[in-house]
């Protein structure tokens, strides 16, 4: 390699660093060589390395979103026993995982059933598939999030804490049943549900059907509003 080529290569790599294009920086020598051998037009060479940069950015974005989602490991549609729950089909769940039909509208999803029926597994699998499709998701035990919101309320920052959750297209509240029938706990949960209503989606898993939500919310009016 001539001195001129060395200087040009170093200059290009510095520019790519400045532009934050790590995939192009890593791959351009390989594709430049292929381009020279096969006589690619300049547009094909540029389009090829740009496509790889976009793909790498997408991969890194999914990695970041998986970390922030805090999903339980190993919970996928493939590992779920759909035969044990015949009223739920894999096709239905796969359709939900696209997200366009409900997340874009701020709609909610509720999974009810007895303990051990796979609600948490399905919720996590839906969350994983949504992240892979470009959505942002947070998975949390309901009690854990309620405790954090209670702390925020004591610090006079409940509104800010709830607003920060807006960055997630979907918040998965696992195990609603474990929230105690206590005004302090249920009031912050109600605040969260109200704040996200028709704007950002919730997925809630619970042992109780709607008719038994009075076991969670002590105020009948609050129960009706939460169900609505």
Secondary structure, DSSP 8 states (H G I E B T S, - for coil): --HHHHHHHHHHHHHHHHTT-HHHHHHHHHHHHHHHHHT--HHHHHHHHHHHHHHHHHHHHHHHHHHHHT--TT--STTS-GGGSTTS-HHHHHHHHH-TTTGGGT--EEEE--TTSSHHHHHHHHHHHHHHTT--EEEEEHHHHHHHHHHHHHTT-HHHHHHHGGG-SEEEEE-GGGS-S-HHHHHHHHHHHHHHTTTSEEEEEESS-GGGGGGT-SSHHHHHHHH-
